[in-house]
Amino acid sequence: MNKKTLPPPPDFDSPEEAKDIIHFLWNKLAELEDRLNQNSRNSSVPSSQQPLHNKAKNTSPNRKKSGKKQGAQPGHKGHRRLLHPIEESASVEQYLPNKICHCGGNYSPRSY
């Protein structure tokens, strides 16, 4: 990483001039520190673009556990796609694989 060479510090003719430069530099320092402390939660930068060392901390460990197990809860009405009734089908065909596999092995289909 190449460091920029800084210009020599300015010479001050009066204490007021030194005060002005100190205030300017102090404000610049505050602005740069604010930019350094930004993360995806307090800026418009998406979290995928954040450097790994500057990613926002996960707050989920601070949440209280509900005591419920993961997944479907007892008493919850399930949502699933129903099968089409066989009676309404025009025909039902059974397809079985060949007795010899493409790799050369024998295959014996089970009867269901």
C-alpha positions in Angstrom: 0.0 0.0 0.0 1.5 3.3 -1.1 1.3 6.2 1.4 0.8 9.7 0.1 3.5 12.1 1.0 2.0 14.9 3.0 2.9 18.6 2.4 4.9 20.3 5.1 2.8 21.8 7.9 1.8 25.4 7.4 3.5 28.2 9.1 1.2 30.4 11.2 1.5 34.2 11.2 -1.0 34.6 14.0 -2.8 32.6 16.7 -6.2 33.3 15.0 -4.9 31.7 11.7 -3.7 28.7 13.7 -7.1 28.4 15.4 -8.9 28.5 12.0 -6.7 25.7 10.6 -7.1 23.6 13.8 -10.9 23.9 13.5 -10.8 23.0 9.8 -8.7 19.9 10.5 -10.9 19.0 13.5 -14.0 19.0 11.3 -12.3 17.1 8.6 -11.2 14.4 11.2 -14.8 14.1 12.4 -16.1 13.7 8.9 -13.6 11.0 8.1 -14.3 9.1 11.3 -18.0 9.2 10.5 -17.3 7.7 7.1 -15.1 5.0 8.6 -17.8 4.0 11.1 -20.5 3.5 8.5 -21.9 0.1 7.8 -24.9 -1.3 5.9 -27.3 -0.5 8.7 -26.5 3.3 8.8 -25.7 4.0 5.1 -27.1 3.2 1.7 -24.3 0.7 1.0 -25.7 -2.9 0.7 -24.4 -5.4 3.1 -22.9 -7.5 0.3 -20.6 -4.5 -0.6 -19.3 -4.1 3.0 -15.8 -5.2 3.8 -15.7 -8.2 6.1 -14.1 -6.3 9.0 -16.8 -3.6 8.8 -20.0 -5.7 8.5 -22.9 -4.8 10.8 -23.1 -7.0 13.9 -26.0 -9.5 14.0 -28.6 -8.5 16.7 -30.5 -11.8 16.7 -28.6 -13.2 19.8 -30.2 -10.4 21.8 -33.7 -11.7 21.0 -35.6 -13.8 23.5 -36.4 -17.4 22.5 -40.0 -18.2 22.2 -39.7 -21.8 23.4 -41.3 -23.2 20.3 -39.6 -25.8 18.1 -38.7 -24.9 14.5 -41.1 -25.8 11.8 -44.8 -26.4 11.8 -46.5 -25.9 15.1 -49.2 -28.3 16.5 -52.7 -27.1 15.5 -51.5 -25.2 12.5 -53.4 -25.9 9.3 -51.0 -27.2 6.7 -50.9 -25.9 3.1 -50.1 -28.3 0.4 -51.1 -29.1 -3.2 -53.7 -31.9 -3.5 -53.2 -34.8 -5.8 -55.4 -35.1 -8.8 -57.9 -38.0 -8.3 -57.2 -41.1 -10.3 -60.9 -41.5 -11.2 -60.8 -38.2 -13.1 -57.8 -39.3 -15.2 -58.2 -40.5 -18.7 -55.7 -43.3 -18.2 -53.1 -44.6 -15.8 -49.9 -46.0 -17.1 -47.0 -47.7 -15.2 -43.5 -47.1 -16.5 -40.7 -49.4 -15.2 -37.0 -49.1 -16.0 -35.2 -51.6 -18.2 -34.0 -54.8 -16.6 -30.4 -53.8 -17.4 -29.1 -50.5 -16.3 -27.1 -48.2 -18.6 -24.0 -49.0 -16.6 -24.4 -52.8 -17.2 -25.8 -53.8 -13.9 -29.0 -55.8 -13.4 -32.0 -54.2 -12.0 -35.0 -56.0 -10.5 -38.0 -53.8 -10.1 -40.1 -54.2 -6.9 -43.8 -54.8 -7.2 -45.8 -52.2 -5.2 
